[in-house]
Amino acid sequence: MIPFRALFLCSLLFVVVYSDAPPDGDKTPDVEVDKINVTDTDTDKGIDVEKADEYWQKRAAEAQKAAQKAFNPDPDSVADNFNAAVGHNNSRRSLRRYRGPCLATNPIDRCWRCDPNWDKNRKKLAECPLGFGHQTIGGKRGPIYVVTDASDENLVDPKPGTLRHAVVQNGPRWIIFGRSMIIRLSQELIISSNKTIDARGFNVHIAFGAGLTLQFVHNIIIHGLHIHDIISKSGGMIRDAFDHYGFRTQSDGDGISIFGGSHIWIDHVSMYNCQDGLIDAIMGSTAITISNSHFTHHNEVMLFGASDSYKEDSIMQITLAFNHFGRGLVQRMPRCRFGFFHVVNNDYTHWLMYAIGGSQHPTIVSQGNRFIAPPNPSAKQITKREYADESEWKNWSWRSEGDLMINGAYFVPAGDQTKGKKSDFSRYDMIKFKPGAYVKRLTRFAGTLECQVGKPC
């Protein structure tokens, strides 16, 4: 039992600001350490759970149970409900460069953005996710933790006031920032369950160091961060929970790595130029929404499922919505295996090879996106099937509906064209998503926002 646990339970609304000299109850305890073995190749990423220590075996088992609970056996209904929410937006389009009063152009943003008191009601954000990650509440039920220190020096006993100290606290935490900062992570930042990282109000960059790791965790919100120039790090002894640290091998260089995670919402982030992927979700991760984000200048953007042999990724369910895939992108927006992927109302303005790819019969429902093909006549096709002949992939369910295709872009459909369509829902569930012609407006504010305290965001 952690000191102050009882105090924490009865003081959820208490705002905790950590100084350089915290009370003893917040000091990270010394514990016995374990080792974990991680493997990584070009096509397979993963952890050999059977060879991992007892601690990580337990974490993996708990994460698998959480993922199975989060898995929706009827993913079509989630897609339909998402479409119902989007369909209520009847506002006209306008130019991307907007200088007028607050304008929220999609249903996720309309949930919270134009409230001038957003900073006094930050946890309202937890009511706003849609899609497969719609049940994610992050650290809503915990106190606020204010990050005041951009350093990242002690990885085993993190300094109070740092982001690393915040993310390993026991129980829920709503993590905010006391100022603008650039955080150069010495090693991967391992985030524990029930956390929100909320950068609204300041300009916060995770850059020029390691990235974020969500391994065998659930209930995480990441909002408003700039994540860029992430590099692989050598590993070492790193704290991954309040009462545990262990040896980590070399990190990949992903911006955000989701590994056996569930109920994850990534919203309004701006990401570019990471050594490996921008966002990877692997090893049975599910119940994920990635929304309102801006991605640029990267090769392999998103990997959803890393191994053709890991059939447990069949429970993977991910929504991509209202994102802008912009300049300097090459491929994997996303690249999918197994699972069910709802790609809705995103703006694909640039790619060099292809936009959406996959192997191992993933279900991909593409609705109301805008695809602008590159000038290269060999790269007009939006889709790419890998490691399969047409005789095989023709049975994979890849469907396009309401997409706007420009400059010769074309989507090659296949398989069951009823995926994502249901007839047993009310007229409210079946309201159409916005057609691709509306995407420029729906994604106008993708990426980090310039929120100011006391003003609509």
PAKE-949279 format. One line per 5 residues: number of its first residue (from 1); their letters; for each residue x, y, z of C-alpha. Coordinates in nm, 4 decimals, padded with zeros to 6 digits. Example, Ala and Ser with C-alpha at 12.3 -4.5 7.8 and 13.67 -1.06 7.14 Angstrom:
<atoms>
1) as) 01.2300:-00.4500:00.7800  01.3670:-00.1060:00.7140;
</atoms>
This chain:
<atoms>
1) mipfr) 00.0000:00.0000:00.0000  00.1362:00.3404:-00.1013  00.1495:00.6223:00.1562  -00.1265:00.8774:00.0998  -00.3370:00.6231:-00.0948;
6) alflc) -00.6355:00.6911:00.1264  -00.5749:01.0632:00.0957  -00.5680:01.0277:-00.2831  -00.8952:00.8380:-00.2949  -01.0812:01.1053:-00.1037;
11) sllfv) -00.9264:01.4015:-00.2829  -00.9752:01.3416:-00.6530  -01.0278:01.7111:-00.7213  -00.7116:01.8177:-00.5474  -00.4568:01.9792:-00.7782;
16) vvysd) -00.1087:01.8489:-00.7044  00.1847:02.0687:-00.8010  00.5153:01.8884:-00.7411  00.8181:02.0864:-00.6370  01.1836:01.9844:-00.6230;
21) appdg) 01.1373:01.8632:-00.2639  00.8304:01.6360:-00.2542  00.6887:01.4675:00.0534  00.8295:01.1224:00.1233  00.5050:00.9641:00.0094;
26) dktpd) 00.5730:01.0751:-00.3477  00.9279:00.9432:-00.3549  00.9648:00.6512:-00.5904  01.0428:00.3408:-00.3832  01.3461:00.1199:-00.4231;
31) vevdk) 01.2383:-00.2227:-00.5431  01.3868:-00.5393:-00.6812  01.4374:-00.5125:-01.0545  01.3689:-00.7535:-01.3368  01.4784:-00.7817:-01.6959;
36) invtd) 01.2684:-00.7840:-02.0087  01.3675:-00.9117:-02.3504  01.2461:-00.7244:-02.6553  01.2897:-00.8279:-03.0170  01.2629:-00.6114:-03.3261;
41) tdtdk) 01.3076:-00.6696:-03.6974  01.1886:-00.4885:-04.0079  00.8639:-00.6855:-04.0121  00.8231:-00.8225:-03.6603  00.8150:-00.6204:-03.3445;
46) gidve) 00.7375:-00.7709:-03.0146  00.8163:-00.9049:-02.6741  00.8837:-01.2689:-02.6029  00.6459:-01.2915:-02.3092  00.7458:-01.6475:-02.2292;
51) kadey) 01.1037:-01.5318:-02.1720  01.0070:-01.2140:-01.9882  01.0271:-01.1809:-01.6142  00.7347:-01.2620:-01.3880  00.6364:-00.8945:-01.3538;
56) wqkra) 00.5944:-00.8435:-01.7294  00.4220:-01.1776:-01.7726  00.1639:-01.0582:-01.5214  00.1325:-00.7207:-01.6976  00.0872:-00.8964:-02.0313;
61) aeaqk) -00.1856:-01.1242:-01.8935  -00.3712:-00.8282:-01.7401  -00.3405:-00.6300:-02.0630  -00.4748:-00.9201:-02.2672  -00.7799:-00.9432:-02.0410;
66) aaqka) -00.8371:-00.5682:-02.0745  -00.8023:-00.5885:-02.4524  -01.0502:-00.8746:-02.4779  -01.2943:-00.6740:-02.2671  -01.2420:-00.3668:-02.4870;
71) fnpdp) -01.2883:-00.5656:-02.8094  -01.6239:-00.4993:-02.9752  -01.7592:-00.8147:-03.1448  -01.9741:-00.5873:-03.3643  -01.7308:-00.3222:-03.4917;
76) dsvad) -01.9736:-00.2165:-03.7630  -02.1925:-00.0592:-03.4955  -01.9070:00.1610:-03.3769  -01.8494:00.2839:-03.7311  -02.2199:00.3548:-03.7740;
81) nfnaa) -02.2459:00.5437:-03.4456  -01.9415:00.7489:-03.5435  -02.1065:00.8343:-03.8742  -02.4188:00.9431:-03.6893  -02.2197:01.1913:-03.4837;
86) vghnn) -02.0358:01.3327:-03.7847  -02.3550:01.3672:-03.9817  -02.4950:01.6298:-03.7458  -02.2447:01.8885:-03.8717  -02.4337:02.1094:-04.1164;
91) srrsl) -02.2049:02.4150:-04.1167  -02.0662:02.5486:-04.4414  -01.7044:02.5178:-04.5420  -01.4537:02.8028:-04.5097  -01.0856:02.8679:-04.5666;
96) rryrg) -00.8206:02.6823:-04.3646  -00.6612:03.0097:-04.2486  -00.9212:03.1115:-03.9972  -00.8811:03.4198:-03.7804  -01.2345:03.4659:-03.6523;
101) pclat) -01.4030:03.3514:-03.3308  -01.3667:02.9920:-03.2145  -01.4909:02.7458:-03.4732  -01.5148:02.3746:-03.4005  -01.5686:02.1891:-03.7261;
106) npidr) -01.6163:01.8278:-03.6197  -01.8061:01.6520:-03.3388  -01.5023:01.5721:-03.1255  -01.3950:01.9364:-03.1182  -01.7494:02.0636:-03.0712;
111) cwrcd) -01.7603:01.8673:-02.7471  -01.5077:02.0952:-02.5716  -01.3205:02.3502:-02.7794  -01.5174:02.6723:-02.7764  -01.5660:02.6914:-02.3996;
116) pnwdk) -01.3691:02.9967:-02.2736  -01.3322:02.8177:-01.9407  -01.1775:02.5024:-02.0870  -00.8788:02.5395:-01.8531  -01.1067:02.5223:-01.5487;
121) nrkkl) -01.2869:02.2205:-01.6866  -01.0034:02.0268:-01.8484  -01.1533:01.6883:-01.7707  -01.4489:01.7648:-01.9976  -01.2131:01.6403:-02.2689;
126) aecpl) -01.2581:01.2844:-02.1414  -01.6235:01.2967:-02.2515  -01.5312:01.3651:-02.6133  -01.3655:01.0689:-02.7880  -01.5541:00.8897:-03.0647;
131) gfghq) -01.4866:00.5694:-03.2512  -01.3269:00.2594:-03.1068  -01.1557:00.4586:-02.8322  -01.4779:00.6245:-02.7206  -01.4724:00.4757:-02.3700;
136) tiggk) -01.1286:00.6161:-02.2896  -01.1277:00.8531:-01.9904  -00.7553:00.8655:-01.9162  -00.6843:01.0201:-01.5773  -01.0274:01.1767:-01.5306;
141) rgpiy) -01.0810:01.0139:-01.1914  -00.7505:01.1296:-01.0479  -00.5867:01.4536:-00.9349  -00.4118:01.6990:-01.1622  -00.0333:01.6774:-01.1802;
146) vvtda) 00.1520:01.9847:-01.3084  00.4791:01.9208:-01.4907  00.7191:02.2058:-01.4132  01.0581:02.0569:-01.5025  01.1669:01.9603:-01.8561;
151) sdenl) 01.4660:01.7540:-01.7432  01.4902:01.3757:-01.7718  01.8043:01.2692:-01.5911  01.7180:01.0038:-01.3321  01.5358:00.7173:-01.5012;
156) vdpkp) 01.5046:00.4917:-01.1955  01.4079:00.7554:-00.9386  01.2530:01.0312:-01.1530  01.2660:01.3848:-01.0237  00.9286:01.5135:-00.8988;
161) gtlrh) 00.7854:01.7727:-01.1336  00.9116:01.5912:-01.4436  00.6958:01.4152:-01.6982  00.8666:01.0839:-01.6204  00.7722:01.1169:-01.2537;
166) avvqn) 00.4131:01.2013:-01.3484  00.3473:00.9042:-01.5759  00.4546:00.6361:-01.3259  00.2391:00.7523:-01.0354  -00.0061:00.4984:-00.8992;
171) gprwi) -00.3679:00.5503:-00.9982  -00.5192:00.8037:-01.2385  -00.3449:01.1350:-01.3060  -00.4459:01.4242:-01.5311  -00.1053:01.5578:-01.6323;
176) ifgrs) -00.0756:01.9206:-01.7461  00.2165:02.1595:-01.7901  00.3169:02.4731:-01.6029  00.4978:02.6316:-01.8974  00.6098:02.5727:-02.2529;
181) miirl) 00.9026:02.3330:-02.2762  01.1056:02.0976:-02.4907  01.1471:01.7577:-02.3252  01.4404:01.5554:-02.4548  01.3783:01.2059:-02.3205;
186) sqeli) 01.6959:01.0223:-02.2238  01.5235:00.6855:-02.2777  01.1719:00.5766:-02.3748  00.8986:00.7216:-02.1517  00.7001:00.4263:-02.0175;
191) issnk) 00.3489:00.5448:-01.9297  00.1368:00.3595:-01.6741  -00.2403:00.3060:-01.7005  -00.5095:00.5690:-01.6374  -00.3137:00.8754:-01.7437;
196) tidar) -00.3938:01.1854:-01.9480  -00.1123:01.3963:-02.0905  -00.2819:01.7288:-02.1654  -00.0554:01.9952:-02.3166  -00.3260:02.2549:-02.3800;
201) gfnvh) -00.2249:02.6097:-02.2935  00.1461:02.5688:-02.3654  00.3802:02.4706:-02.6440  00.5168:02.1323:-02.5340  00.7569:01.9328:-02.7508;
206) iafga) 00.8788:01.5772:-02.7029  01.1800:01.5954:-02.9305  01.5414:01.5016:-03.0047  01.5328:01.1999:-02.7729  01.3301:00.8862:-02.7104;
211) gltlq) 00.9540:00.8518:-02.7605  00.6460:00.7435:-02.5653  00.5779:00.3784:-02.4807  00.2325:00.2473:-02.3848  00.3082:-00.1147:-02.2984;
216) fvhni) 00.0444:-00.3453:-02.1483  -00.1578:-00.0454:-02.0276  -00.5119:00.0830:-02.0675  -00.6990:00.4105:-02.0496  -00.4524:00.6650:-02.1897;
221) iihgl) -00.5250:01.0071:-02.3447  -00.2475:01.1975:-02.5222  -00.3505:01.5461:-02.6293  -00.1789:01.8529:-02.7674  00.1843:01.7405:-02.7889;
226) hihdi) 00.4394:01.8136:-03.0587  00.6318:01.4877:-03.1081  00.9205:01.4955:-03.3526  01.2818:01.4045:-03.4208  01.2531:01.0946:-03.2024;
231) isksg) 01.5544:00.8637:-03.2096  01.6369:00.5126:-03.0958  01.7976:00.4913:-02.7529  02.0235:00.2250:-02.6075  01.8035:00.1218:-02.3155;
236) gmird) 01.9021:00.0491:-01.9572  01.7371:00.0568:-01.6172  01.4081:00.2485:-01.6465  01.1152:00.2874:-01.4090  00.7891:00.1709:-01.5651;
241) afdhy) 00.5600:00.1904:-01.2599  00.5574:00.3449:-00.9136  00.6798:00.0213:-00.7575  00.8836:-00.1361:-01.0391  01.1778:-00.0694:-01.2656;
246) gfrtq) 01.3697:-00.3009:-01.4933  01.6203:-00.3340:-01.7729  01.5043:-00.2236:-02.1173  01.6762:-00.3062:-02.4423  01.7171:-00.0591:-02.7271;
251) sdgdg) 01.4052:00.1388:-02.8175  01.2897:00.1567:-03.1801  01.2611:00.5300:-03.2265  00.8808:00.5388:-03.2590  00.7030:00.8605:-03.1686;
256) isifg) 00.4295:00.6684:-02.9863  00.4524:00.2917:-02.9425  00.1358:00.1121:-02.8265  00.2159:-00.2421:-02.7207  -00.0687:-00.4571:-02.5918;
261) gshiw) -00.2654:-00.1437:-02.4970  -00.6390:-00.0759:-02.4945  -00.8683:00.2254:-02.4591  -00.6214:00.4728:-02.6085  -00.7096:00.8161:-02.7495;
266) idhvs) -00.4529:01.0312:-02.9306  -00.5917:01.3730:-03.0254  -00.4558:01.7007:-03.1655  -00.0926:01.5943:-03.1822  00.1569:01.7120:-03.4424;
271) myncq) 00.4166:01.4536:-03.5390  00.7040:01.4295:-03.7839  01.0496:01.2875:-03.8478  01.0832:00.9946:-03.6085  01.3488:00.7294:-03.6605;
276) dglid) 01.0989:00.4432:-03.6908  00.7205:00.4947:-03.7024  00.5178:00.7943:-03.5920  00.2547:00.5736:-03.4238  00.2794:00.1959:-03.3954;
281) aimgs) 00.0071:-00.0201:-03.2371  00.0975:-00.3862:-03.2027  00.0632:-00.7039:-02.9956  -00.3147:-00.7126:-02.9599  -00.3698:-00.3420:-02.8986;
286) taiti) -00.7327:-00.2389:-02.9458  -01.0041:00.0209:-02.8711  -00.7944:00.3053:-03.0134  -00.8927:00.6389:-03.1683  -00.6419:00.8695:-03.3380;
291) snshf) -00.8058:01.1995:-03.4256  -00.7505:01.5633:-03.5206  -00.3785:01.5135:-03.5683  -00.1288:01.6372:-03.8255  00.1440:01.4156:-03.9681;
296) thhne) 00.4260:01.5331:-04.1961  00.7786:01.4496:-04.3187  00.8025:01.0804:-04.2466  00.8432:00.7523:-04.4311  00.6556:00.4727:-04.2510;
301) vmlfg) 00.3830:00.6668:-04.0730  00.1624:00.4151:-03.8879  00.1957:00.0426:-03.8314  -00.1072:-00.1402:-03.6919  00.0013:-00.4980:-03.6299;
306) asdsy) 00.3672:-00.5862:-03.6759  00.3783:-00.9587:-03.7439  00.2005:-01.1792:-03.9959  00.2229:-01.4631:-03.7444  00.0629:-01.2792:-03.4500;
311) kedsi) -00.3018:-01.3725:-03.4983  -00.3970:-01.2165:-03.1654  -00.4021:-00.8865:-03.3563  -00.7409:-00.9999:-03.4885  -00.8951:-00.8116:-03.1943;
316) mqitl) -00.7323:-00.4861:-03.3061  -00.9919:-00.2121:-03.3688  -00.8734:00.1384:-03.4543  -01.0467:00.4567:-03.5712  -00.8581:00.7215:-03.7701;
321) afnhf) -01.0661:01.0385:-03.7933  -01.0233:01.4045:-03.8912  -00.6469:01.3725:-03.9353  -00.4349:01.5499:-04.1946  -00.1675:01.3422:-04.3651;
326) grglv) 00.0485:01.6161:-04.5102  00.3773:01.7056:-04.6732  00.6694:01.4689:-04.6950  00.4858:01.1454:-04.6142  00.5731:00.8293:-04.8041;
331) qrmpr) 00.3627:00.5289:-04.6966  00.1718:00.3451:-04.4201  -00.1161:00.5808:-04.3417  -00.1783:00.3217:-04.2003  -00.0351:-00.0238:-04.2762;
336) crfgf) -00.2644:-00.2850:-04.1158  -00.2695:-00.6534:-04.0231  -00.5693:-00.8614:-03.9142  -00.8151:-00.6337:-03.7226  -01.0836:-00.3791:-03.8172;
341) fhvvn) -00.9843:-00.0257:-03.9183  -01.2260:00.2628:-03.9697  -01.0625:00.5407:-04.1717  -01.3056:00.8304:-04.1774  -01.2950:01.1940:-04.2905;
346) ndyth) -00.9172:01.2231:-04.3092  -00.7325:01.4497:-04.5508  -00.4611:01.2740:-04.7514  -00.2877:01.5562:-04.9350  00.0506:01.3904:-04.9861;
351) wlmya) 00.2040:01.0466:-05.0262  00.4902:00.9151:-05.2382  00.4211:00.5386:-05.2520  00.0701:00.4613:-05.1228  -00.1666:00.5692:-04.8457;
356) iggsq) -00.3380:00.2619:-04.6980  -00.1846:-00.0835:-04.6992  -00.2089:-00.4179:-04.5305  -00.1579:-00.7900:-04.5129  -00.3239:-01.0812:-04.3334;
361) hptiv) -00.6823:-00.9944:-04.4312  -00.7501:-00.6759:-04.2311  -01.0942:-00.5171:-04.2671  -01.0565:-00.1570:-04.3844  -01.3577:00.0739:-04.4117;
366) sqgnr) -01.2649:00.4029:-04.5787  -01.5415:00.6636:-04.5593  -01.5509:01.0279:-04.6567  -01.1773:01.0808:-04.6933  -01.0079:01.3093:-04.9430;
371) fiapp) -00.7228:01.1510:-05.1375  -00.5029:01.3751:-05.3540  -00.2674:01.1553:-05.5543  00.0944:01.2568:-05.6170  00.2140:01.3506:-05.9673;
376) npsak) 00.3948:01.0169:-06.0078  00.1718:00.8042:-06.2353  00.2960:00.4892:-06.0603  00.1738:00.6073:-05.7190  -00.1893:00.6966:-05.7903;
381) qitkr) -00.3279:00.3884:-05.6180  -00.4343:00.4599:-05.2612  -00.4223:00.0959:-05.1535  -00.1499:-00.1649:-05.1355  -00.1846:-00.5335:-05.0474;
386) eyade) 00.1341:-00.7013:-04.9346  00.2539:-01.0614:-04.9229  -00.0568:-01.1927:-05.1012  -00.1683:-01.2695:-05.4550  -00.4934:-01.1272:-05.5891;
391) sewkn) -00.6517:-01.4691:-05.5521  -00.6078:-01.4219:-05.1779  -00.6575:-01.0502:-05.1198  -00.9719:-01.0326:-05.3310  -01.1467:-01.1839:-05.0285;
396) wswrs) -01.0204:-00.9196:-04.7846  -01.2880:-00.6642:-04.7001  -01.1607:-00.3244:-04.8153  -01.4387:-00.0761:-04.8836  -01.4508:00.2852:-04.9980;
401) egdlm) -01.7626:00.4968:-04.9536  -01.7998:00.8701:-05.0050  -01.4272:00.9214:-05.0595  -01.3162:01.2136:-05.2764  -01.0369:01.1100:-05.5121;
406) ingay) -00.8363:01.3803:-05.6869  -00.5542:01.3889:-05.9421  -00.6120:01.0319:-06.0526  -00.6220:00.8730:-05.7080  -00.8041:00.5409:-05.6982;
411) fvpag) -00.9012:00.2911:-05.4288  -00.9104:-00.0795:-05.5173  -01.1986:-00.2359:-05.3203  -01.2250:-00.6042:-05.2451  -01.4165:-00.8619:-05.0484;
416) dqtkg) -01.7344:-00.8122:-04.8489  -01.8663:-00.4641:-04.9294  -02.1207:-00.4703:-04.6450  -01.8602:-00.4279:-04.3697  -01.9386:-00.1096:-04.1806;
421) kksdf) -02.2993:-00.1134:-04.3023  -02.5809:-00.2187:-04.0697  -02.9563:-00.2281:-04.1223  -03.0549:-00.2924:-03.7620  -02.9895:00.0576:-03.6266;
426) srydm) -03.2131:00.3583:-03.5845  -03.2108:00.6439:-03.8331  -02.9889:00.8339:-03.5881  -02.7239:00.5604:-03.6049  -02.7416:00.5516:-03.9835;
431) ikfkp) -02.7016:00.9249:-04.0502  -02.4379:00.9479:-04.3228  -02.0797:01.0503:-04.2533  -01.9721:01.3696:-04.4266  -01.8658:01.3160:-04.7882;
436) gayvk) -01.5039:01.3696:-04.8812  -01.5813:01.7177:-05.0147  -01.6197:01.8342:-04.6529  -01.2854:01.7022:-04.5324  -01.0853:02.0225:-04.5710;
441) rltrf) -01.3225:02.1875:-04.3281  -01.3465:01.8936:-04.0875  -00.9673:01.8746:-04.0566  -00.8893:02.2471:-04.0655  -00.7659:02.2519:-03.7071;
446) agtle) -00.5788:01.9203:-03.7148  -00.2614:01.9167:-03.5091  -00.1757:02.1047:-03.1930  -00.3903:02.4047:-03.1022  -00.2849:02.7451:-02.9719;
451) cqvgk) -00.5003:02.7417:-02.6609  -00.4876:03.0405:-02.4257  -00.6223:03.0406:-02.0733  -00.9475:03.2343:-02.0473  -01.0193:03.2218:-02.4197;
456) pc) -01.1992:02.9665:-02.6379  -00.9463:02.7170:-02.7642;
</atoms>
